[in-house]
Amino acid sequence: MKYTIGKKEFVVLSWDDYMRIQEMLEDYEDLKELRRSKEEAKGQKTITFEKAVKSLKLKK
């Protein structure tokens, strides 16, 4: 026999579980953005880290 209990509308979580889920979602969004950026950068000329530091006038 199969029972259907209706539409699921909410869930109760501990604060720690909620925060872990939030962190995972943020990590996932960061990963999507990184992949998008890497795809956009395909074929573009690159420079070394040292040249980037020098051109931005940063100290190592």
N, C-alpha and C positions, 0 to 999 in steps of 0.2 A: 504494500500500500504506500502511496506517495502523499505526503501532506505539504501543503503550501501555507506559509504563515503570513503572507502579505508582503507589502513593500518594506524593505529595510531602510530606515531613515536616519539612524544614528548609532554610534558605538561609544562605549565608556572605556577609556584607557587611563592608565596611571600617567602622571605627569612625565615620568622618566621615559615611558614608551612613546608618548607623544613627541617629546624632544628628540628621541632617536629617529623617529619617522621624519620629523622636520629636517634634521641633519642629512638624512639619506636623500630626501627630496632636493635639498640645496646642492648636495654633491652631484646628483643626477643632472640638475640644471647646469652646473659648472661644466660637467663632462660634455653635455650637448653643445654648449657654447665653445668649448675647446675644439670639438670636432668640426663645428661650423667654421671657426676661424682657420683651422688647418686646411680645410677644403678651399676656402677663399684665398689662402696664401700659396696654393699649389702653383708652381711655375714661376713664382716671383724670385728675384735675385735676393740672396742672403748675404749677410756680412758676419764676420767673426764677433765674438763677445768683446774682445779687446778693442776692435774698431768702434763698436757701439758705445762702449764706455768713453773712449776718447772723443767721439763726435758729440756726446752729451756732456762732455767735460765733467765726468764723475770721477771720484777717487775709488781705487780698488780697496 
